[in-house]
Amino acid sequence: MKRMLCVLMTFLLLCSSLAISAQADGLYHLGDTVEDFTLTDSDGQTISLSGLLADHRAVLIIFWFAGCGPCRYTFPILQSAYETYGTDVAVLAVTPYDSDREIRRYKAAQELTFPMARDTAGITDRFVDYGFPTSVLIDRAGVLCYAECGAQTNAEAVNQLLTLYIGEEYSGPLLLGAIPEPVTRMRPESVSLDEALNVPGGALSFTCGGMDWPWIVGTDGSCAMAANMGVNSSTAWVETAVTAQAGDVLSFRCRTSCEEGYDALIVQVDGRTVKALSGENDWRSCAVAFEETGDHTVAFLYSKNELYAAGEDTAALDDVCLLTGDEAREALARLPQYPLTLEGQNGDMAFMDMDARQIVIDDPEGVVEAYYGADAYYILPADRRMMLIRLGDGCDPDSAFLRDINGYVHCLSHCDVGEEGFLFYAPAPNEVLGWNALILNPSLEDAYGEHASICMYFESEEAVDAFCLWQVIDPATGEPVENVTWDYKE
């Protein structure tokens, strides 16, 4: 859906004044020795690079700011690394924009214990080339060995990075522009993939596909795991052939631990997606009914997008079998029941609180429609953000997800359920802009498609005034569009 891309890209453009474009002659490069610097953290403690290196074998620094959505996903991983490797690796967060008071408030809200400091030494200009967050690692000799822009959301990958620099045998410098891909898990030789995927006594035969990554037997031999853990822009593929009658059911158990709304376990029957699971899902039973009698190919894919990771970054599969008759009907009856109250493949959103006021924005030039294109605009009272979200009867709630401009992603099947639809407490408006845009995607495959819908909401009348005054940008001139106004919807 192009409108959603425009919302996100417009947000990035509006925040471009916060991004740093470092001067080439002042930027550190991999292999450079970093000059000593001194900062005072938000608690008033003096921190120097030389002091950190005197007590640790490496220094990991993240450059961030409070309004950065991707930064928020990185901090739990860094906190875990700090707790695990704190005696060997110093962790430091540096912001060029936020005050000590704002840092302390952010630190308390995120329950972070490692040092966080305001950049009074101007070091951000020397490390940050593309944007935020940027993570860098300085080894025990003071050499910049690793630098990467983007959220770090894979704890295993960060742990793998740090262990490269803290061993007694490290002689350095080891220069890395990205965290190396993890080594693929090896399967127990005594257990075949068929044994791991079938129910006890089952006779289905499984084949891993072509140029894609395989599925491999888990470490305990009881299930199969996608082998592409930690490999961006990749797919692990396994398939089986079944002969079924209309109404027969393919039953299986699965588990996912991955980036919500982006990476997913996808089930396809004859090339058509019939189920998709994303985010954190513990072991659960699933059942897919065959609509036609005949020979069918069922494929299980673990698909990873081009950026980031979360959780264990994998999917697991077990107990695949074909059910008929009463067993098939019982398997379908045991599935979670979701309210699908619309027709077709679409969905919609509405705020439930009576004090939520819907507004209309008048833009003679049509820029708001072209670049934001929301289906509804609201002004919300503080903490009154409960939404009713409805899906069509042709949608799979496991595949539907929500996202906002701060990078927040939430699978709809994880929401509370009411009689008319799903209940969702929308994220707060962005602190810098005073508004947020929530995008409902009825399916993972239709993430940018015609069935997606957008709801844009403001924290106050003043925030709408500011939006109309300077946030609607003419793409030809780069200047704010004039004569953009708003009013309450009758």
C-alpha positions in Angstrom: 0.0 0.0 0.0 1.8 3.1 -1.2 -0.1 5.4 1.2 1.4 3.6 4.2 4.9 3.9 2.7 4.3 7.6 2.3 3.3 8.0 5.9 6.4 6.3 7.1 8.7 8.1 4.6 7.1 11.4 5.4 7.8 10.8 9.1 11.4 10.0 8.3 11.7 13.2 6.3 10.2 15.2 9.1 12.8 13.7 11.4 15.7 14.2 9.0 16.7 17.3 11.0 17.5 14.9 13.8 19.7 12.6 11.6 23.4 13.3 11.4 25.3 13.5 8.2 28.8 13.4 9.4 31.5 15.2 7.5 33.6 12.7 5.7 36.9 14.1 7.0 35.8 13.8 10.6 34.2 10.4 10.6 35.8 7.3 12.2 36.2 4.3 9.9 36.8 0.7 10.8 40.4 0.2 11.9 40.8 3.7 13.2 42.0 4.2 16.7 39.4 6.2 18.6 40.6 9.3 20.5 39.8 9.5 24.2 36.7 11.3 25.2 34.9 12.2 28.5 31.2 12.4 29.2 29.0 12.8 32.3 26.2 10.3 32.4 22.6 11.2 33.5 23.5 10.3 37.1 26.4 12.7 37.2 29.2 10.1 36.9 32.2 11.0 34.8 32.9 8.4 32.0 36.0 8.3 29.7 36.8 5.9 27.0 40.3 5.3 28.5 38.7 4.5 31.8 36.2 2.1 30.3 39.0 0.3 28.4 41.1 0.1 31.5 38.4 -1.9 33.2 36.9 -3.8 30.2 38.0 -5.8 27.2 35.6 -4.0 24.8 33.3 -1.0 24.7 29.9 -1.2 23.1 28.2 2.2 22.3 24.8 2.9 21.0 23.9 6.3 19.6 20.2 7.0 20.0 17.5 9.6 20.9 14.3 9.4 22.8 12.0 9.8 19.8 13.6 7.0 17.8 11.3 4.0 17.5 13.9 1.4 16.4 16.1 2.4 19.3 13.4 1.2 21.7 13.8 -2.3 20.3 17.6 -2.4 20.9 17.7 -1.5 24.5 16.3 -4.7 26.0 19.0 -6.6 24.1 21.7 -4.2 25.4 20.4 -4.5 28.9 20.7 -8.3 28.7 24.2 -8.0 27.2 25.2 -5.6 30.0 23.9 -8.1 32.7 25.7 -11.0 31.0 29.0 -9.4 29.9 29.3 -6.3 32.1 32.6 -7.3 33.6 34.1 -7.8 30.2 32.2 -5.3 28.0 31.3 -1.7 28.9 27.9 -0.7 27.5 27.2 3.0 27.0 24.2 4.9 25.4 24.9 8.3 23.9 22.2 10.8 22.7 23.0 14.1 21.0 19.6 15.6 21.6 18.0 14.7 25.0 18.6 16.4 28.3 19.8 14.6 31.4 16.2 14.8 32.8 14.8 13.2 29.7 17.5 10.5 29.7 16.7 9.6 33.4 13.0 9.4 32.6 13.6 7.2 29.6 16.0 5.0 31.5 13.6 4.4 34.3 10.7 3.7 32.0 12.8 1.1 30.1 14.3 -0.3 33.3 17.9 0.2 32.0 20.9 0.1 34.4 23.9 0.7 32.1 25.2 4.3 31.7 23.4 6.7 29.4 24.9 10.1 28.6 24.2 13.3 26.7 26.8 13.9 24.0 28.6 17.0 25.3 31.9 15.9 23.6 30.5 15.9 20.1 31.4 12.3 19.4 28.2 11.5 17.5 29.4 13.4 14.5 32.4 11.1 14.4 30.6 7.7 14.6 27.1 8.2 13.0 27.0 8.2 9.3 23.5 7.1 8.3 21.1 7.5 11.2 19.8 6.1 14.5 20.4 3.8 16.2 24.0 3.2 15.4 26.0 0.6 17.3 29.8 0.6 17.5 32.3 -1.6 19.3 35.8 -0.5 20.3 38.2 -3.3 21.1 40.7 -3.4 24.0 43.3 -1.6 21.9 41.0 1.3 21.3 40.3 0.4 17.7 36.9 0.8 16.1 36.1 -2.8 15.0 32.4 -2.8 14.4 29.8 -0.2 13.3 26.3 -0.8 12.1 23.2 1.4 11.7 19.9 -0.3 12.6 18.1 -1.8 15.6 19.8 -4.8 17.3 16.9 -7.1 18.2 18.5 -10.5 18.1 20.1 -11.3 21.5 21.9 -14.4 20.2 23.5 -12.4 17.4 24.7 -9.6 19.9 26.1 -12.3 22.2 27.9 -13.8 19.3 29.4 -10.5 18.4 30.6 -9.7 21.9 32.2 -13.1 22.5 34.5 -12.5 19.5 36.3 -9.7 21.4 36.5 -10.8 25.0 38.5 -14.0 24.8 42.0 -14.4 26.1 43.1 -15.4 22.6 41.9 -12.2 20.9 44.8 -10.4 19.2 42.8 -8.0 17.0 41.8 -6.0 15.3 38.8 -8.0 14.0 36.9 -5.5 11.7 33.2 -6.2 11.1 30.6 -4.1 9.2 27.8 -6.4 10.4 27.3 -9.2 12.9 28.3 -12.5 11.2 25.6 -15.0 10.4 25.2 -17.7 13.1 26.3 -21.3 12.3 23.4 -23.5 11.2 22.4 -26.0 13.8 23.3 -29.6 12.9 20.7 -32.3 13.2 21.2 -35.5 15.2 22.3 -38.1 12.7 20.1 -40.8 14.3 16.8 -38.9 13.5 15.5 -38.2 10.0 13.5 -35.2 9.0 10.5 -37.4 8.4 10.7 -38.8 11.9 10.9 -35.3 13.4 7.9 -34.0 11.5 5.5 -36.9 11.5 3.2 -37.9 14.3 4.4 -41.3 15.8 3.7 -43.9 13.2 3.0 -41.3 10.5 4.1 -41.9 6.9 4.3 -38.5 5.3 7.5 -37.8 3.3 9.1 -34.3 3.5 11.4 -32.6 1.1 13.4 -29.4 1.5 13.1 -27.2 -1.5 15.7 -26.2 -4.1 17.7 -23.1 -3.5 16.0 -22.2 -0.2 17.3 -23.0 3.3 16.3 -26.4 4.6 14.4 -27.4 7.8 16.6 -29.4 10.1 16.0 -31.7 13.1 15.9 -29.8 16.4 18.7 -30.4 18.9 16.6 -32.9 20.9 15.3 -34.7 17.7 11.6 -34.1 18.6 10.7 -31.5 16.0 12.1 -29.6 13.0 13.5 -26.1 13.0 14.0 -23.5 10.2 17.7 -23.4 9.4 17.8 -19.8 8.3 17.9 -18.3 11.8 19.8 -15.0 11.7 19.9 -14.9 7.8 18.1 -11.8 6.5 16.2 -11.9 3.2 16.0 -15.7 3.3 13.4 -18.5 3.3 13.5 -22.0 4.9 11.3 -24.4 2.9 10.0 -27.9 3.5 7.0 -29.5 1.7 5.0 -32.7 1.6 2.5 -34.2 -0.9 -0.9 -35.5 0.3 -3.9 -37.0 -1.4 -7.0 -35.7 0.4 -10.8 -35.5 0.1 -12.6 -32.2 0.3 -13.1 -31.5 4.0 -10.0 -33.5 5.1 -7.7 -31.6 7.3 -3.9 -31.2 7.6 -3.1 -30.9 11.3 0.3 -29.8 12.7 1.8 -28.2 15.8 4.1 -25.1 15.5 5.9 -22.5 17.4 7.4 -19.1 16.3 9.7 -16.6 18.0 10.5 -13.9 15.5 10.0 -10.3 14.5 6.3 -9.5 14.6 4.6 -8.5 11.4 7.7 -9.1 9.2 9.2 -12.6 9.8 6.7 -15.4 9.7 5.9 -19.1 9.4 3.8 -19.4 6.3 1.7 -22.4 5.3 0.8 -22.9 1.6 -1.5 -25.4 -0.1 -0.8 -25.7 -3.8 1.0 -22.3 -3.8 -1.8 -20.4 -2.0 -1.2 -19.1 1.6 -3.7 -20.5 4.0 -2.0 -19.7 7.4 0.7 -17.4 8.6 2.0 -16.9 12.2 4.3 -14.1 13.3 5.8 -12.9 16.5 5.9 -14.9 19.7 3.6 -18.0 19.6 4.2 -20.9 22.0 3.5 -24.4 20.8 0.0 -24.5 19.4 -2.1 -26.9 17.2 -3.3 -25.7 13.8 -5.6 -27.3 11.2 -6.0 -26.4 7.6 -9.0 -27.9 5.6 -8.7 -29.0 2.0 -11.3 -27.4 -0.2 -11.0 -29.8 -3.1 -10.5 -33.6 -3.6 -7.2 -34.5 -5.2 -3.4 -34.4 -4.9 -2.0 -31.4 -3.0 1.4 -30.0 -2.1 1.7 -28.5 1.3 4.7 -26.2 2.0 5.9 -24.8 5.3 8.1 -21.6 4.9 9.9 -19.6 7.5 10.3 -16.3 5.7 12.7 -13.6 7.0 12.6 -10.0 5.7 15.7 -7.9 4.8 16.2 -6.2 8.2 16.4 -7.0 11.9 15.3 -10.0 14.0 13.6 -10.6 17.3 13.3 -13.4 19.8 14.9 -16.7 18.8 14.5 -15.7 15.1 13.1 -19.1 14.1 10.1 -21.3 13.7 9.5 -24.9 14.8 7.2 -27.6 13.4 6.0 -31.0 14.6 3.2 -33.6 14.4 2.2 -33.1 10.8 -0.6 -35.5 9.8 -3.7 -35.9 7.6 -7.1 -36.2 9.4 -10.4 -37.4 8.0 -14.0 -37.6 9.1 -14.8 -36.9 12.8 -11.1 -36.3 13.6 -10.9 -33.6 11.0 -14.1 -31.9 12.2 -12.9 -32.1 15.8 -9.5 -30.5 14.9 -11.3 -27.6 13.2 -13.6 -27.2 16.2 -10.7 -26.9 18.6 -9.2 -23.9 16.7 -9.5 -20.4 18.4 -12.7 -18.6 17.5 -12.2 -15.0 16.4 -14.9 -12.4 15.6 -14.9 -11.8 11.9 -17.7 -9.2 11.5 -17.1 -7.7 8.0 -17.3 -9.2 4.6 -14.3 -10.0 2.4 -10.6 -9.4 3.0 -10.8 -5.9 4.5 -10.7 -4.4 8.0 -11.5 -1.1 9.8 -10.6 0.8 13.0 -12.5 3.2 15.2 -11.8 4.7 18.6 -14.4 3.6 21.2 -14.3 6.5 23.7 -17.1 9.1 23.2 -14.6 11.9 23.8 -12.5 10.9 20.7 -13.4 13.5 18.1 -13.2 12.7 14.4 -11.9 15.6 12.3 -11.5 16.3 8.6 -8.5 18.0 7.0 -9.0 20.3 4.0 -6.0 20.4 1.7 -6.7 22.1 -1.7 -3.5 20.7 -3.2 -4.2 17.1 -2.2 -0.9 16.5 -0.6 -2.3 15.1 2.6 -4.3 12.5 0.7 -1.3 11.6 -1.4 1.3 11.4 1.3 -0.7 10.4 4.4 -4.0 9.1 3.0 -5.6 8.1 6.3 -9.1 6.7 6.2 -10.0 8.6 9.4 -8.4 11.4 11.5 -9.0 11.9 15.3 -8.2 14.1 18.2 -7.9 12.0 21.3 -8.1 12.9 25.0 -5.0 11.7 27.0 -5.1 8.0 27.7 -8.3 7.5 25.7 -6.9 5.3 22.9 -9.0 2.1 23.1 -9.9 0.9 19.6 -12.4 -1.5 18.1 -10.8 -3.3 15.1 -12.9 -5.4 12.8 -11.8 -7.9 10.2 -13.6 -9.5 7.2 -14.7 -13.1 7.2 -12.1 -13.9 4.6 -9.2 -12.8 6.8 -6.9 -14.9 9.0 -6.4 -13.0 12.3 -3.1 -14.8 12.8 -1.8 -13.1 9.7 -3.3 -9.6 10.4 -1.1 -7.1 12.1 -0.9 -3.4 13.2 2.0 -1.0 12.9 2.6 2.6 13.7 5.2 5.3 12.7 7.3 4.6 15.8 8.0 1.1 14.6 5.5 -0.6 16.9 4.1 -3.8 15.4 1.4 -6.0 16.9 -0.3 -9.2 15.7 -4.1 -8.9 15.8 -4.6 -12.4 17.2 -2.6 -11.3 20.3 -5.3 -8.7 21.1 -8.2 -9.0 23.4 -11.4 -10.1 21.8 -14.9 -8.6 22.1 -18.2 -9.5 20.5 -17.8 -7.1 17.6 -14.1 -7.3 17.0 -10.7 -7.0 18.5 -9.9 -4.5 21.3 -6.6 -2.7 21.1 -5.0 0.1 23.1 -3.3 2.3 20.5 0.3 3.5 21.1 0.7 7.2 22.2 1.2 9.9 19.6 4.9 10.6 18.7 6.5 12.9 21.2 8.1 15.1 18.5 5.2 15.3 16.0 2.2 15.1 18.4 0.4 12.5 16.2 0.6 8.9 15.3 -0.6 6.8 12.3 -1.9 3.3 12.9 -1.9 1.0 9.9 -4.0 -2.2 9.9 -2.8 -4.9 7.5 -5.4 -7.7 7.1 -2.7 -10.1 6.0 1.1 -10.5 5.9 1.0 -11.0 2.2 -1.1 -7.8 1.7 1.2 -5.6 3.9 1.2 -2.8 1.3 -2.0 -3.7 -0.6 -5.4 -2.3 -1.3 -7.0 -3.9 1.8 -4.9 -2.0 4.4 -6.4 0.9 6.2 -4.9 3.9 8.1 -6.1 5.8 11.2 -4.2 9.0 12.1 -4.7 10.5 15.5 -3.5 13.7 17.2 -2.9 14.5 20.9 -4.5 17.9 20.8 -6.0 20.7 18.6 -2.6 22.4 18.8 -0.9 19.3 17.3 -3.4 19.4 14.4 -2.6 23.1 13.9 1.1 22.4 13.8 0.6 19.5 11.3 -1.5 21.8 9.0 1.0 24.6 9.3 4.4 22.9 8.7 4.2 19.1 8.4 2.4 18.9 5.0 5.3 19.3 2.6 5.2 20.1 -1.1 7.3 17.4 -2.8 8.3 19.7 -5.6 9.6 22.6 -3.4 10.2 21.0 0.0 8.3 23.8 1.6 5.2 23.5 3.7 1.9 23.6 1.8 -0.2 26.7 2.5 -3.9 26.9 3.2 -4.2 23.5 4.9 -7.0 23.6 7.5 -9.1 21.3 9.6 -12.4 21.1 11.3 -14.4 18.7 13.4 -16.5 16.2 11.5 -20.2 16.7 11.8 
